[in-house]
Amino acid sequence: MTNKSLIIAHRGESFEAPENTLAAINLAWKRNAEAVEVDIQLSKDKQIVVIHDTNTKRTGGVSKKVSAQSLHELKNLEFGKFKGKKWISEKIPTLEEVLSSVPSNKKIILDIKCGLDIIPSLKKDIDNSGLDIDQIELVGFKFKTMVTIKKTFPENIVLWCHNLDYNIIRKIVKPNINLLIKRAFDNSLNGIDVWDSNLISKSIVESIKNLGLKIYVWTVNDLERAKRLIELGVDGINSDKPSWLTNNLFNTI
């Protein structure tokens, strides 16, 4: 493959290690990932923690909202046990801990899972990280939130996430992807971060590129699907198996 899209470690090396933990993130860096994407939310005491679900039941074993727990409470939960005994000691990381793990010339992509109340803490953590602007990108599903995020972090890459036809309703009433692109462009966002849908075509990717925008795609764990996306010219591919995908796509073994 010659058109080398950015392969992004989705929640770290999450196929092998527990998602959104330092174990998964550091394993991705160890395997030379170019970029890692993690999910971020606010704790009760306004600390940014790295977790996908709004409730800690699935990965932390306790059915309670993240926003209803302090950092101390969250740190007392086991966030690796769900993946197996090998990971039983893994704790929820703070964004500060994750940012400090990023090697030079690598990217961290922050998927914002909450609202605008995260901005003050996010600005503080990013400003204190010591990372270059091009090392931190921001993505999220809430359109108004991402527009405000772009205004707050004008020099960072900010992408709007969308499910496209991920769910049953959208498979019947398909979204207008050209309209999504226009909304992103008109609001000074840097592009879109979308589900691996068959709606993504060569003409769609060209339309995005002609506007100077980016397109990332998630979550791709199939080699042939990844090859198709690279041939279409997408900028980034999220995968739970990033090192495996990279090795098979670009013959780096």
GIURKA-V637678 format. One record per pair of residues at least 12 apart in sequence whose C-alpha atoms are under 10 Angstrom apart, sorted by sequence separation. I is the first residue (numbers start at 1). J is the second residue. If there is no record, write none. Layout:
# GIURKA-V637678
i->(I;I)
j->(J;J)
This chain:
# GIURKA-V637678
i->(12;13;24;25;38;39;40;41;42;53;54;55;62;77;78;79;80;110;138;146;147;163;164;180;217;226;11;12;13;14;25;38;39;40;41;53;54;55;56;77;78;79;146;147;162;164;216;226;10;11;12;13;14;38;39;40;52;54;55;60;77;78;79;146;9;10;12;13;51;60;62;75;76;77;95;138;145;146;162;177;200;9;12;13;20;60;61;62;75;76;137;143;144;164;192;221;11;12;20;21;49;60;61;74;75;143;177;191;200;217;220;221;222;9;10;13;20;49;56;59;60;61;74;75;137;138;139;140;141;142;143;162;190;191;215;216;217;218;219;220;221;227;9;19;20;59;60;61;74;75;136;137;138;139;140;141;142;143;161;214;215;216;217;218;219;220;221;222;226;230;8;9;13;19;20;47;59;60;61;133;136;137;138;139;140;141;142;160;191;196;197;214;215;216;217;218;219;220;221;226;12;44;46;56;58;59;60;61;71;133;134;135;136;137;138;139;140;141;160;190;191;192;193;194;195;196;197;214;215;216;217;218;219;220;221;223;227;43;44;45;49;56;57;59;60;71;133;134;135;136;137;138;139;140;141;177;190;191;192;193;194;195;196;213;214;215;216;217;218;219;220;223;227;12;13;43;44;45;46;47;48;56;59;71;108;133;134;160;176;177;181;185;190;191;192;193;194;195;196;221;222;223;226;9;12;42;43;44;45;46;47;58;59;107;132;133;160;175;189;190;191;192;193;194;195;196;205;209;221;8;9;10;11;12;41;42;43;44;45;46;49;57;106;107;115;159;174;182;188;189;190;191;192;193;194;195;209;220;223;224;7;8;9;10;11;12;41;42;43;44;45;49;95;96;99;105;106;107;108;109;110;111;112;113;114;116;119;123;158;171;178;181;182;185;202;206;208;209;223;6;7;8;9;10;11;42;43;44;45;95;99;102;104;105;107;108;109;110;111;112;113;114;115;118;122;126;177;181;185;201;202;205;206;6;7;8;9;10;11;22;42;43;44;51;96;97;100;101;103;104;106;107;108;109;110;111;112;113;114;116;117;166;185;201;204;205;206;6;7;8;9;10;20;21;42;43;44;96;99;100;102;105;106;107;108;109;110;111;112;113;115;116;119;123;159;160;165;166;178;182;184;196;200;202;203;205;20;21;43;44;60;95;96;99;100;105;106;107;108;109;110;111;112;115;116;119;123;158;159;160;161;162;163;164;165;166;178;181;196;202;205;19;20;43;60;94;95;98;99;100;104;114;115;118;158;159;160;161;162;163;164;165;166;201;202;19;20;60;96;97;99;103;116;120;157;158;159;160;161;162;163;164;165;181;200;201;202;19;59;96;102;112;116;119;156;157;158;159;160;161;162;163;164;165;181;196;201;95;102;112;119;154;156;157;158;159;160;161;163;164;165;181;200;154;158;159;164;99;151;164;99;112;147;150;151;146;150;151;11;20;148;150;11;19;143;147;149;150;11;18;51;143;146;147;148;196;50;51;147;193;196;49;50;51;144;146;193;194;195;49;50;51;143;193;194;48;49;50;193;48;49;50;143;47;48;49;50;67;111;47;48;49;50;109;110;111;47;49;109;111;112;109;111;139;43;139;141;42;138;139;140;141;40;41;42;139;140;141;40;41;139;159;161;40;159;160;161;162;163;24;39;157;158;159;160;161;23;38;157;159;161;21;20;21;52;54;19;20;38;50;51;52;53;54;18;19;50;51;52;18;50;51;17;18;19;50;18;19;23;18;17;18;21;23;24;36;16;17;23;35;15;18;22;23;35;14;17;18;21;22;34;17;18;21;22;23;35;36;37;38;39;40;41;42;48;20;21;22;32;34;35;36;37;38;39;40;41;42;46;47;48;18;20;21;22;26;29;34;35;36;37;38;39;40;41;42;46;17;19;20;21;25;29;30;33;34;35;36;37;38;39;40;41;42;48;29;32;33;34;35;36;37;38;39;40;41;46;47;48;22;26;39;42;43;46;47;22;25;26;41;42;46;21;25;26;29;41;42;48;20;40;47;22;42;42;41;40;25;11;8;9;10;11;37;8;9;11;35;37;38;39;40;8;35;37;38;39;35;37;35;37;36;37;35;36;15;36;35;8;10;34;7;8;10;33;34;6;7;8;9;10;32;33;5;8;31;32;8;31;7;28;30;31;33;28;29;32;28;24;27;7;5;19;5;17;3;5;6;15;16;5;14;15;16;1;4;5;12;13;14;15;3;4;10;11;12;13;14;15;2;3;5;6;7;8;9;10;11;12;13;14;1;2;3;4;5;6;7;8;9;10;11;12;13;1;3;4;5;6;7;8;9;10;12;13;3;4;5;6;7;8;9;10;13;3;4;5;6;7;8;9;10;8;9;7;8;9;7;8;7;9;8;7;8;7;6;5;4;7;4;4;1;2;3;1;2;1;1)
j->(24;25;36;37;50;51;52;53;54;65;66;67;74;89;90;91;92;122;150;158;159;175;176;192;229;238;24;25;26;27;38;51;52;53;54;66;67;68;69;90;91;92;159;160;175;177;229;239;24;25;26;27;28;52;53;54;66;68;69;74;91;92;93;160;24;25;27;28;66;75;77;90;91;92;110;153;160;161;177;192;215;25;28;29;36;76;77;78;91;92;153;159;160;180;208;237;28;29;37;38;66;77;78;91;92;160;194;208;217;234;237;238;239;27;28;31;38;67;74;77;78;79;92;93;155;156;157;158;159;160;161;180;208;209;233;234;235;236;237;238;239;245;28;38;39;78;79;80;93;94;155;156;157;158;159;160;161;162;180;233;234;235;236;237;238;239;240;241;245;249;28;29;33;39;40;67;79;80;81;153;156;157;158;159;160;161;162;180;211;216;217;234;235;236;237;238;239;240;241;246;33;65;67;77;79;80;81;82;92;154;155;156;157;158;159;160;161;162;181;211;212;213;214;215;216;217;218;235;236;237;238;239;240;241;242;244;248;65;66;67;71;78;79;81;82;93;155;156;157;158;159;160;161;162;163;199;212;213;214;215;216;217;218;235;236;237;238;239;240;241;242;245;249;35;36;66;67;68;69;70;71;79;82;94;131;156;157;183;199;200;204;208;213;214;215;216;217;218;219;244;245;246;249;33;36;66;67;68;69;70;71;82;83;131;156;157;184;199;213;214;215;216;217;218;219;220;229;233;245;33;34;35;36;37;66;67;68;69;70;71;74;82;131;132;140;184;199;207;213;214;215;216;217;218;219;220;234;245;248;249;33;34;35;36;37;38;67;68;69;70;71;75;121;122;125;131;132;133;134;135;136;137;138;139;140;142;145;149;184;197;204;207;208;211;228;232;234;235;249;33;34;35;36;37;38;69;70;71;72;122;126;129;131;132;134;135;136;137;138;139;140;141;142;145;149;153;204;208;212;228;229;232;233;34;35;36;37;38;39;50;70;71;72;79;124;125;128;129;131;132;134;135;136;137;138;139;140;141;142;144;145;194;213;229;232;233;234;35;36;37;38;39;49;50;71;72;73;125;128;129;131;134;135;136;137;138;139;140;141;142;144;145;148;152;188;189;194;195;207;211;213;225;229;231;232;234;50;51;73;74;90;125;126;129;130;135;136;137;138;139;140;141;142;145;146;149;153;188;189;190;191;192;193;194;195;196;208;211;226;232;235;50;51;74;91;125;126;129;130;131;135;145;146;149;189;190;191;192;193;194;195;196;197;232;233;51;52;92;128;129;131;135;148;152;189;190;191;192;193;194;195;196;197;213;232;233;234;52;92;129;135;145;149;152;189;190;191;192;193;194;195;196;197;198;214;229;234;129;136;146;153;188;190;191;192;193;194;195;197;198;199;215;234;189;193;194;199;135;187;200;136;149;184;187;188;184;188;189;50;59;187;189;51;59;183;187;189;190;52;59;92;184;187;188;189;237;92;93;189;235;238;92;93;94;187;189;236;237;238;93;94;95;187;237;238;93;94;95;238;94;95;96;189;94;95;96;97;114;158;95;96;97;98;157;158;159;96;98;158;160;161;159;161;189;94;190;192;94;190;191;192;193;93;94;95;192;193;194;94;95;193;213;215;95;214;215;216;217;218;80;95;213;214;215;216;217;80;95;214;216;218;79;79;80;111;113;79;80;98;110;111;112;113;114;79;80;111;112;113;80;112;113;80;81;82;113;82;83;87;83;83;84;87;89;90;102;83;84;90;102;83;86;90;91;103;83;86;87;90;91;103;87;88;91;92;93;105;106;107;108;109;110;111;112;118;91;92;93;103;105;106;107;108;109;110;111;112;113;117;118;119;90;92;93;94;98;101;106;107;108;109;110;111;112;113;114;118;90;92;93;94;98;102;103;106;107;108;109;110;111;112;113;114;115;121;103;106;107;108;109;110;111;112;113;114;115;120;121;122;97;101;114;117;118;121;122;98;101;102;117;118;122;98;102;103;106;118;119;125;98;118;125;101;121;122;122;122;108;109;107;108;109;110;136;108;109;111;135;137;138;139;140;109;136;138;139;140;137;139;236;238;238;239;238;239;221;242;242;216;218;242;216;217;219;242;243;216;217;218;219;220;242;243;216;219;242;243;220;243;220;241;243;244;246;242;243;246;243;240;243;226;226;240;227;240;227;229;230;239;240;230;239;240;241;227;230;231;238;239;240;241;230;231;237;238;239;240;241;242;230;231;233;234;235;236;237;238;239;240;241;242;230;231;232;233;234;235;236;237;238;239;240;241;242;231;233;234;235;236;237;238;239;240;242;243;234;235;236;237;238;239;240;241;244;235;236;237;238;239;240;241;242;241;242;241;242;243;242;243;243;245;245;245;246;246;246;246;246;249;249;250;248;249;250;249;250;250;251)
